[in-house]
Amino acid sequence: MRLGTIAIHGAHPESHKVPGSPVVFPIYQTSNFYLGEHEYESILHEKAHEINMYTRLGNPTCRNAAEKFAALHGAESAELFASGMGAVAATLLTFLSAGDSIVTSLDNYGGTVTLLNSELVRLGIEVINVEPNNLQQIRQAIKPNTKVLFFETITNPLLKIPNIPEIVKIGKNCGLKVIIDNTFATACNFRPLQHGADLVLESSTKYLGGHSDCVGGFVAGSKELMQKVWHTAVYFGVSADPFAAFLVERGMKTLPLRIERHNQNAMLLANFLAEHKAISKLIFPGLATHADHTVAKQLLQGFGGMISFVVKGGNAAGLKLIEKLRFPVEATSLGGVESLIEMPFNTSHAVLTQEQQEKVGIVPGFVRLSVGIEDIDDLLNDFKQALALLK
């Protein structure tokens, strides 16, 4: 099956062909389940994750959404967690202990940067930050205590494109786990497991749910690795809510259609902004001016819906632009049907010092735009009128 069919029907469409069964998978809004002989037998054989026992351990609605995510990525198994950060934390803490090190980047989502450089460091884990698109730096950063290489497919918010297949080779040669946050790309634009990554995770709050109405996070990989991640997640209590799982699974049904529109709109809007005199720098991997454009063309099926740019006049000008736009909503998330816009200096990366922000590339006037699926002419006209007011 192609992705568009999997997004609607899941991995096993024939399972719905039971007279009287619902077309839409129901919400199992319950905390626990009746236990019988089979359930007790499964518990005794350490297979509690395969049965319906207690929703923190597993729930049919959550499992249905996770199975669809696994199918989209060609994975053996997947789990849905309460948030994208819950997915990141549970996954990293599964494979890292005090005394270990992880090679990653400061050019990650701000919440991830804080988790890595504050919380993991506090637990005695060494965090080694490198440029995600510099393979030589990655090789040189690996130490005898390194256990994990962790990168984003398209980094947040600088939109760098690490060469994931080459990073996988480095990881395999050193016996390391390669974990990829694929939130910005989704399975429609890139599938890390197909390139040898051990685990892929995505914030389902973003493109997967797609309607800015639910929070969650997926992780997918082999059954062996996912069993370990599940065990960590259960005892840290980051299990998903059934209603959120229902919303995410519903959102995934239109994922390929929406991603196609996000890709198209972002390309057209990026071309317009790149030529505007009020913009000093435009970052979009679909443009030939992007430093990683060659790698992006090789790896990605589409360049995504995220654009970053720098407004002349610094933060004050950037804030004024956001205020004058009619359609993009000033909000901190991304991946919704509506365009969303923010400045990382006072939102996602506010925890970093100004020096740290500028080291990453978040300079005064830096704006991050999640391009929605509105009519592109309306978006273009909106930016034209708002930019004209910056004079």
C-alpha positions in Angstrom: 0.0 0.0 0.0 1.1 3.6 -0.6 1.2 6.2 2.1 -2.2 7.8 1.2 -3.9 4.4 1.6 -2.1 3.5 4.8 -3.0 6.9 6.3 -6.7 6.1 5.9 -6.9 2.4 6.4 -3.9 1.5 8.5 -1.7 -1.5 8.1 -4.5 -4.1 8.0 -7.6 -2.7 6.2 -9.1 -6.2 6.1 -9.6 -6.1 9.9 -12.5 -3.7 9.4 -14.5 -6.1 7.2 -16.6 -7.5 10.1 -20.4 -7.0 9.9 -21.5 -4.4 12.3 -18.0 -3.0 13.1 -17.6 0.7 13.2 -16.0 2.5 10.2 -14.2 4.9 12.6 -12.2 3.3 15.4 -13.9 4.1 18.7 -12.6 5.9 21.8 -12.0 3.5 24.7 -12.4 6.1 27.4 -11.7 3.9 30.3 -8.9 3.7 32.8 -8.9 -0.1 33.2 -10.2 -3.3 31.6 -11.8 -6.6 32.7 -9.1 -9.3 33.3 -9.5 -12.9 32.2 -7.4 -16.0 32.0 -5.6 -14.8 28.8 -4.8 -11.4 30.4 -3.4 -13.0 33.6 -1.3 -15.4 31.5 0.1 -12.5 29.5 1.0 -10.5 32.6 2.9 -13.5 34.0 4.8 -13.9 30.8 5.8 -10.2 30.7 3.5 -9.3 27.8 1.3 -6.7 29.6 2.0 -4.3 26.7 0.1 -6.6 24.3 -3.2 -6.7 26.3 -5.9 -4.4 27.6 -5.2 -4.1 31.3 -4.8 -0.5 32.4 -4.7 2.5 30.0 -1.3 3.7 31.3 0.1 0.4 30.0 -1.9 0.3 26.8 -5.3 1.3 25.3 -7.0 0.1 22.1 -7.5 3.6 20.8 -3.9 4.6 21.5 -2.7 1.3 20.1 -4.7 1.8 16.9 -3.1 5.2 16.3 0.4 3.8 17.1 -0.1 1.0 14.6 -0.9 3.5 11.9 2.2 5.5 12.7 4.3 2.3 12.6 2.8 1.4 9.2 3.5 4.9 7.7 7.2 4.4 8.7 7.4 0.7 7.8 8.2 -0.1 11.5 7.6 -3.2 13.4 6.1 -1.4 16.4 5.3 2.1 17.7 3.9 3.8 20.8 2.0 7.0 21.4 2.8 9.2 24.3 1.2 12.1 26.1 3.4 14.7 24.3 6.3 15.0 21.9 8.6 15.9 24.8 7.4 12.7 26.6 8.4 10.7 23.6 11.8 12.3 23.4 12.4 12.0 27.2 11.3 8.4 27.4 13.3 7.3 24.4 16.6 9.0 25.4 16.3 7.8 29.1 15.8 4.3 27.8 19.3 4.2 26.2 21.3 6.7 28.4 22.5 6.4 32.0 24.8 8.4 34.2 28.3 8.3 32.8 27.1 7.9 29.2 27.3 10.6 26.5 25.0 11.6 23.6 26.1 13.5 20.4 23.4 15.9 19.3 23.0 19.6 18.4 22.0 22.9 19.9 19.9 23.4 16.7 17.0 21.3 18.0 13.6 22.3 19.3 14.0 24.5 22.4 12.3 22.1 24.7 14.6 19.3 23.6 17.7 21.5 24.0 16.6 22.3 27.6 15.9 18.6 28.3 19.3 17.6 27.0 21.5 20.4 28.4 19.9 20.8 31.7 17.9 17.7 32.8 20.1 15.0 31.2 23.3 16.8 32.4 21.8 16.9 35.9 21.4 13.2 35.8 25.1 12.7 34.9 24.8 12.3 31.2 27.3 14.1 29.0 25.7 16.1 26.1 28.1 16.8 23.2 26.7 19.5 20.8 27.9 19.6 17.2 26.8 21.1 13.9 24.2 18.6 12.7 25.3 18.9 9.0 29.0 18.5 9.8 29.8 14.8 9.5 33.5 15.3 10.5 32.4 17.1 13.7 30.0 14.2 14.5 32.8 11.6 14.0 35.2 13.5 16.2 32.7 14.1 19.0 32.1 10.4 19.6 33.7 9.1 22.8 34.1 5.6 24.3 31.1 6.4 26.6 28.9 7.7 23.7 25.7 5.6 23.3 23.3 7.7 21.1 23.4 10.0 18.1 20.3 12.2 18.1 19.3 14.6 15.4 16.3 16.2 13.7 15.6 15.5 10.0 15.0 19.2 9.4 16.4 21.2 12.4 14.3 23.6 14.4 14.4 26.5 13.7 17.5 26.9 11.4 16.1 24.2 9.0 19.5 22.5 8.5 19.4 19.1 6.7 21.7 16.5 8.3 22.8 13.7 6.1 20.9 11.0 7.9 22.2 8.0 5.9 25.8 9.1 6.5 25.0 9.6 10.2 23.6 6.1 10.4 26.8 4.7 8.9 28.8 6.5 11.6 26.5 5.2 14.3 26.6 1.6 13.0 30.4 1.6 12.8 30.6 2.7 16.4 27.8 0.5 17.8 25.5 3.5 18.7 21.8 4.0 18.6 20.7 6.5 15.9 17.5 8.3 16.9 15.9 10.8 14.6 13.2 13.4 15.3 11.3 13.5 12.1 8.6 16.0 13.2 9.2 18.6 10.5 9.4 16.1 7.6 6.8 13.4 8.5 6.8 10.1 6.8 5.5 11.9 3.7 8.8 13.7 3.1 11.3 11.3 4.8 11.3 8.0 6.5 14.4 7.6 8.7 14.0 3.9 9.4 14.2 3.2 5.7 17.7 4.7 5.8 18.8 2.6 8.8 18.0 4.7 11.8 17.1 2.7 14.9 14.2 4.8 16.1 12.1 7.6 14.6 10.0 10.0 16.7 7.5 12.7 15.8 5.5 15.2 17.8 1.9 14.2 16.8 0.9 17.7 18.1 2.2 19.0 14.8 1.6 17.7 11.3 0.2 14.3 12.3 -2.8 15.7 14.2 -2.6 18.7 11.9 -5.5 20.8 13.5 -3.8 22.3 16.6 -6.3 20.6 18.9 -4.3 17.7 20.5 -0.9 17.0 22.1 1.1 13.8 21.7 4.2 12.1 20.5 5.0 8.9 18.6 8.1 6.6 18.6 8.6 3.7 16.2 11.2 1.1 15.5 11.9 -2.6 16.0 9.8 -4.6 18.5 12.9 -5.2 20.6 13.7 -1.6 21.0 10.1 -0.4 21.4 9.6 -2.9 24.2 12.4 -1.1 26.1 11.0 2.3 25.3 7.5 1.2 26.4 8.8 0.0 29.7 10.5 3.4 30.4 7.4 5.3 29.4 5.0 3.3 31.5 6.9 4.0 34.7 7.5 7.7 33.9 3.7 8.0 33.3 3.8 9.6 29.8 1.1 7.4 28.3 -1.3 9.0 25.9 -5.0 9.9 26.5 -7.5 7.9 24.4 -9.3 11.0 23.2 -6.1 12.6 22.1 -5.2 9.4 20.3 -8.6 9.5 18.5 -7.9 13.0 17.3 -4.4 12.2 16.1 -5.5 9.1 14.2 -8.3 11.1 12.6 -5.7 13.7 11.6 -3.4 11.2 10.0 -6.1 10.2 7.5 -5.5 13.4 5.6 -1.8 13.7 6.3 -0.5 13.1 2.7 -3.0 15.6 1.3 -2.1 18.3 3.8 1.7 17.7 3.5 1.4 18.1 -0.3 -0.3 21.5 0.2 2.2 22.6 2.9 5.1 21.7 0.6 3.6 23.7 -2.3 2.6 26.8 -0.3 5.9 27.0 1.5 7.9 26.8 -1.8 5.9 29.6 -3.3 6.0 31.8 -0.2 9.7 31.2 0.3 10.4 32.3 -3.3 8.5 35.6 -2.7 10.1 36.3 0.7 13.6 35.6 -0.6 13.3 38.5 -3.1 11.7 41.0 -0.7 13.9 44.0 0.3 12.6 43.9 3.9 14.0 40.4 4.4 17.8 40.1 5.0 17.9 36.3 5.1 15.6 33.6 4.0 16.1 29.9 5.1 14.2 27.2 3.2 15.7 23.9 2.1 13.8 24.0 -1.2 15.8 27.0 -2.5 19.1 26.6 -4.2 20.6 29.2 -1.8 20.1 26.9 1.1 23.5 25.5 2.4 22.1 21.9 2.5 19.9 22.1 -0.7 21.8 19.3 -2.4 21.3 16.9 0.5 17.7 18.0 0.8 17.1 17.2 -2.9 18.7 13.8 -2.4 16.8 12.8 0.7 13.5 14.6 0.9 10.3 13.9 -1.0 9.2 17.4 -0.3 10.9 20.3 1.5 8.3 20.8 4.2 6.1 23.7 5.4 8.6 25.5 7.6 10.3 28.8 6.6 12.7 30.8 8.7 13.7 34.4 7.8 15.4 37.5 9.3 13.5 40.8 9.1 15.6 43.9 8.7 15.3 46.1 11.8 15.7 43.4 14.3 13.2 42.0 16.8 11.1 45.1 16.9 10.5 44.9 13.2 9.8 41.2 13.4 7.2 41.7 16.1 5.6 44.5 14.1 5.4 42.2 11.0 3.7 39.5 13.0 1.2 42.0 14.4 0.2 43.3 11.0 -0.4 39.9 9.4 -4.0 38.9 9.1 -3.9 35.1 8.6 -0.9 33.6 10.3 -1.7 33.1 13.9 0.9 34.3 16.4 1.4 31.0 18.3 4.3 28.7 19.4 3.4 25.5 17.6 3.5 24.4 14.0 2.1 21.9 11.5 -1.5 23.0 11.7 -3.9 23.7 8.8 -3.6 27.4 9.7 -0.3 29.3 9.3 1.5 29.9 12.6 4.2 32.4 13.2 6.6 33.2 16.1 9.9 34.6 17.0 12.0 32.0 18.8 13.9 34.5 20.9 10.9 35.0 23.1 9.2 31.7 22.8 10.8 28.3 22.0 14.3 29.4 22.6 13.7 32.0 25.3 15.6 29.7 27.8 18.8 30.3 25.9 21.0 33.3 26.6 21.3 35.9 23.7 24.8 34.6 23.1 23.6 31.0 22.9 20.8 32.1 20.5 23.1 33.9 18.2 25.6 31.0 18.3 22.8 28.7 17.0 21.8 31.4 14.4 18.8 33.0 16.1 19.8 36.6 15.4 17.7 39.7 16.0 14.8 39.8 13.6 14.7 35.9 13.3 11.1 34.7 12.5 9.9 31.1 12.2 6.8 30.5 10.0 4.8 27.3 9.8 3.0 27.7 6.4 -0.6 26.4 6.5 -2.9 25.2 3.8 -4.7 28.4 3.1 -5.1 29.7 -0.4 -1.6 30.7 -1.4 -2.8 34.0 -3.1 -4.3 35.1 0.2 -1.0 34.3 2.1 1.1 36.1 -0.5 -1.2 39.2 -0.4 -1.2 39.2 3.3 2.6 39.2 3.5 2.8 41.9 0.9 0.6 44.3 2.9 2.3 43.5 6.2 5.8 43.9 4.8 4.8 47.2 3.2 4.0 48.6 6.6 7.6 48.1 7.9 8.9 51.1 6.0 
